[in-house]
């Protein structure tokens, strides 16, 4: 395969079905890269002493996809050697232990892919219009991301 045939690609997906780590990983593999880094954000069963039953995510889908694509462009400016990027986020109900978000990045060497994955998740939480509702045994709570710029601007 010529390197020109392995053009850098971004794979952005918001969906209500279960996310696949294998799918995200396979999308970014490249013969020109020695590193694939992954972040998998999963639903945990507790928050501040409360039992979490599940999470629910809502999004302004078209705007969320646009913002995620912007994150991918920024990654490529900061780490030009990054080859492929996959950002998959689940919408709707996400049971305990299942993935809410999967980010996969390939690059020739590990440092760039690891740094890019961290940048992706931190920036996603700060700027992408996806909202999380935690469902507890007796109540629920809409959660804002501490990193979220619009939530912090009003304080």
Buried (B, 14 or more C-beta within 10 A) or exposed (E): EEEEEBEBBBBBBBEEEEBEEEBBBEBBEBEEBEBBBBBBBBBEEEEEEBEBBBBBBBBEBEEBBEBBBEBBEBBBEEBEBBBBBBBBBBBEBBEBEBBBBBBBBBBBEEEBBBBBBBBBBBBBBBBBBBBBBBBBEEEBBEEEBEBBEEEEEEE
